[in-house]
């Protein structure tokens, strides 16, 4: 089986390179996706993931992540502070506990017990942007949590030489969110889902949209029914657009009305689609790593 890695957004290129190094030496897909997304988590220039991520409305960086392997097991962390690599904590949740998800102070305590170190994740650049936002919002508290920044979560899917699938997602969440907000990224079946008999999918963008349709699970089930990864991703986008037509989503206009999906099936076929223009995905096959604009359906 020919290995493949697909991930979301431009910073997925660097993440793919790290993942491909694992796959090229015959490594496992689960190791590949963890190593891949850790690149984005550690990059201070990726303002929606890990270190350097934009904070919540109170100026604190909170992280969410999930990981799922070919055996069907999964792990995630939500509302985690001070840990640069939440994806690795999520993997430990999967491998060392009987649980799928740990949250907040409990997730932090678990990380520290397992050798992770507390760090200040708010970079000067992100703090400056938050201060400017807070000044803009002064006297208008009703607008707290307004989506004023792009949301470029990284989701990654990989298939190794054995044909085994795995996926990982990690994010600092919506910029300036109401404290405590959690999006789709750490929710198994929303931001990420893997079924090693069928395929895998991951979502990115405005998490509330993906949560409302259980996006990644929806895509995998479409593939189970026989749809190609591309057709399944497009079906998920259309499901969101249908909710928009019914008036069943919030803030259905403008650049923040965006969600994108990537998917891979057991044949090594892949797909990607988004609501609006501007969602590139990074694809690595045969060691060739390319950034590709995804098919989209609106251009608001």
Secondary structure, 3 states (H helix, E strand, C coil): CCCEEEEECCCHHHHHHHHHHHHHCCCCHHHHHHHHHHHHHHCCCCCCCCCCCCCCCCCCCCEEEEEECCCCCEEEEEEECCCCCHHHHHHHHHHHCCCCEEEHHHHHHHHHHCCCCCCCCCCHHHHHHHHHHHHHHCCCHHHCCCCCCCCCCEEEEEECCCCCEEEEEEECCCCCCCCCCCCCCCCECCCEEEECCCEEEEEEECHHHHHHHCHHHHHHHHHHCCCCHHHHHHHHHHHHHHHHHCCCCCCCCCCCCCEEEEEEECCCCEEEEEEECCCEEEEEECCEEEEEECEEEECC
